[in-house]
Amino acid sequence: MTEETPGFGENADKSDVPSGATSDDAAPKAAKPSSEEGPAAPAGDTESKTSAQDSGVTGLTAQLDQVRTALNERTADLQRLQAEYQNYRRRVERDKVAVKEIASANLLSELLPTLDDIGRAREHGELVGGFKSVAESLETVVAKLGLQQFGKEGEPFDPTIHEALMHSYAPDVTETTCVAILQPGYRIGERTIRPARVAVAEPQPGAQTVKGEESEGSAAAEKADEKETGGPDEG
């Protein structure tokens, strides 16, 4: 009978496998796919993402346009309100000035007869002593309130500021002229409280015609002299 040597036979194939190890451990390990490389995205998903981004940009642009439009409208409203406020302030200032002038005019109108008396007393030399001091103080006060006297002899007649109480003709005037101031006029700023009451004189009806004929005669005589002497250069 033949003896079997240990390590040969069926156990010979398993001599390379360490004890306690299984056959699965001896098999070569297959290369595992890297976790960093994900599955490729389908083409449809990429297109949908691009479309969504475009839609988002379009929506933001539309919102931005709306905000700009609203801002322009609010800016225009603010500018209009500022213009209205400035107009309101100017109107209030004008009204204040007008009210002040009307109040001053109403007050000073009551003092005009007194001022006329002071003027007549000055013309007659009666403005002396304490009465003179009081009169000058009153005239100073009304001047500070803006009262101005107007009306002088020799100035052209203006129906907007003069009131003609007397009328005459004079050969030495070329237009309607104030020849006497019966009562001076008074104004506050551009507002006339009382027109100046005056006596006016007009040129005599035939004075201008005679004067024109004399001028024409002088011109004709000068021309005749020029013809006789052969002109001013030849003479």
C-alpha positions in Angstrom: 0.0 0.0 0.0 1.3 3.5 -1.0 1.5 6.2 1.8 0.1 9.7 1.1 2.4 12.5 1.8 0.8 15.4 3.5 0.6 18.6 1.4 -0.1 16.9 -1.8 -3.4 15.9 -3.5 -6.6 17.9 -3.0 -5.0 20.2 -0.4 -2.3 21.2 -2.8 -4.4 23.7 -4.6 -5.2 25.5 -1.3 -1.6 25.8 -0.2 -1.3 29.6 -1.2 -4.4 30.6 0.8 -3.5 31.5 4.3 -5.3 29.8 7.0 -8.5 31.4 8.2 -9.0 33.3 4.9 -11.9 32.7 2.6 -11.9 32.3 -1.1 -13.5 35.7 -1.6 -10.6 37.4 0.0 -8.3 35.7 -2.4 -10.1 37.0 -5.5 -8.8 40.3 -6.9 -10.9 43.3 -5.9 -12.7 45.0 -8.8 -12.0 48.8 -9.2 -14.8 50.7 -7.6 -16.2 53.7 -9.4 -15.1 57.1 -8.0 -17.7 58.8 -5.9 -16.6 62.2 -7.3 -17.8 61.2 -10.8 -21.6 61.4 -10.7 -23.9 60.2 -13.4 -24.2 62.5 -16.5 -27.2 64.8 -16.5 -29.7 64.3 -19.2 -29.8 67.0 -22.0 -33.4 67.9 -21.1 -32.5 68.9 -17.6 -29.8 71.3 -18.8 -32.1 73.0 -21.2 -34.8 73.4 -18.5 -32.3 75.0 -16.1 -31.1 77.5 -18.8 -34.7 78.3 -19.5 -35.5 78.9 -15.8 -32.4 81.2 -15.5 -33.6 83.2 -18.5 -37.1 83.5 -17.1 -35.6 84.7 -13.8 -33.5 87.4 -15.5 -36.5 88.5 -17.6 -38.6 88.8 -14.4 -36.0 90.8 -12.6 -35.6 93.1 -15.6 -39.4 93.7 -15.7 -39.4 94.4 -12.0 -36.5 96.9 -12.4 -38.4 98.7 -15.2 -41.4 99.0 -13.0 -39.4 100.4 -10.1 -37.7 102.9 -12.4 -41.1 104.0 -13.8 -42.5 104.4 -10.3 -39.4 106.4 -9.3 -39.8 108.7 -12.3 -43.5 109.2 -11.4 -42.7 110.0 -7.8 -39.9 112.4 -8.9 -42.2 114.2 -11.2 -44.8 114.5 -8.4 -42.2 115.9 -6.1 -41.1 118.5 -8.6 -44.7 119.5 -9.3 -45.3 119.9 -5.5 -42.2 122.0 -5.1 -43.2 124.3 -8.0 -46.7 124.7 -6.5 -45.2 125.5 -3.1 -42.9 128.1 -4.6 -45.8 129.7 -6.4 -47.8 129.6 -3.2 -45.1 131.3 -1.3 -44.7 134.1 -4.0 -48.5 134.6 -4.0 -48.6 134.9 -0.2 -45.7 137.4 -0.3 -47.5 139.5 -2.9 -50.7 139.3 -0.9 -48.9 140.5 2.3 -47.4 143.4 0.4 -50.8 144.3 -1.1 -52.6 144.1 2.3 -50.0 146.2 3.9 -50.3 148.9 1.1 -54.1 148.9 1.4 -53.9 149.3 5.2 -51.4 152.1 4.9 -53.4 153.8 2.2 -56.6 153.7 4.2 -54.8 155.2 7.2 -52.9 157.8 5.3 -56.0 158.9 3.3 -57.4 160.1 6.6 -54.3 162.3 7.1 -54.3 164.0 3.8 -56.5 166.9 4.8 -54.1 167.6 7.7 -51.1 167.4 5.4 -52.9 169.9 3.1 -53.4 172.3 6.0 -49.7 172.0 6.9 -48.8 172.8 3.2 -51.0 175.8 3.1 -49.6 177.0 6.4 -46.0 176.7 5.1 -46.9 178.7 2.0 -48.3 181.5 4.1 -45.4 181.5 6.5 -47.5 180.4 9.5 -45.6 177.2 10.1 -43.6 178.4 13.2 -42.9 177.4 16.7 -44.2 174.2 18.2 -46.7 173.8 15.3 -43.7 173.5 13.0 -42.1 170.8 15.0 -45.3 168.8 15.2 -45.9 169.2 11.4 -42.4 168.1 10.5 -42.7 165.1 12.8 -45.9 164.1 11.2 -44.4 164.4 7.7 -41.5 162.3 8.8 -43.8 159.5 10.0 -45.9 159.4 6.9 -42.8 159.3 4.8 -41.5 156.3 6.7 -44.9 154.6 5.9 -44.1 155.1 2.2 -46.2 158.1 1.5 -44.8 160.2 -1.4 -45.9 163.6 -2.7 -45.9 164.4 -6.4 -47.0 167.1 -8.7 -44.9 170.0 -10.0 -45.5 173.1 -12.1 -44.3 172.7 -15.7 -44.6 169.0 -16.0 -46.7 167.5 -18.8 -50.3 166.7 -17.9 -50.9 163.0 -17.3 -54.6 162.0 -16.8 -53.6 158.9 -14.8 -52.0 160.9 -12.0 -53.4 164.5 -12.5 -56.9 165.8 -12.1 -57.4 169.1 -14.1 -59.6 171.5 -12.2 -58.8 174.6 -14.3 -58.1 174.9 -18.0 -56.6 177.7 -20.1 -54.6 178.4 -23.2 -51.0 179.7 -23.3 -48.8 180.7 -26.2 -45.6 179.5 -24.6 -46.5 175.8 -24.2 -46.3 173.1 -26.9 -48.4 170.5 -25.1 -50.9 170.3 -22.3 -48.9 171.4 -19.2 -49.6 171.7 -15.5 -49.2 175.4 -14.8 -50.4 175.4 -11.2 -50.6 172.8 -8.4 -53.8 173.3 -6.5 -53.4 170.2 -4.3 -50.4 167.9 -4.4 -50.9 164.2 -5.2 -49.9 161.3 -3.0 -48.9 157.7 -3.7 -47.6 154.6 -1.9 -45.3 152.7 -4.1 -47.2 152.3 -7.4 -50.6 152.9 -5.8 -52.0 156.4 -6.2 -53.9 157.5 -3.1 -55.0 160.9 -4.5 -54.2 162.4 -7.9 -52.6 165.8 -8.1 -55.2 168.5 -8.7 -53.9 171.0 -11.1 -54.6 173.9 -13.5 -53.6 173.1 -17.1 -52.8 175.1 -20.1 -52.9 174.1 -23.7 -51.3 175.7 -26.8 -53.5 178.3 -28.4 -55.5 176.8 -31.3 -53.8 178.8 -34.1 -50.3 179.0 -32.6 -49.1 175.7 -34.1 -50.5 176.6 -37.6 -48.9 180.0 -37.6 -45.6 178.5 -36.3 -45.7 175.9 -39.1 -46.3 178.5 -41.8 -43.4 180.6 -40.4 -41.2 177.5 -40.6 -42.2 176.8 -44.1 -41.6 180.4 -45.1 -38.1 180.4 -43.6 -37.3 177.2 -45.4 -38.5 178.6 -48.7 -36.4 181.8 -48.2 -33.3 179.7 -47.5 -33.8 177.8 -50.7 -34.3 181.0 -52.7 -31.0 182.4 -51.2 -29.2 179.2 -52.2 -30.4 179.4 -55.8 -29.3 183.0 -56.1 -25.9 182.4 -54.6 -25.5 179.1 -56.4 -25.6 177.0 -53.3 -23.7 177.2 -50.1 -20.4 175.9 -51.6 -20.4 178.3 -54.4 -21.2 181.3 -52.3 
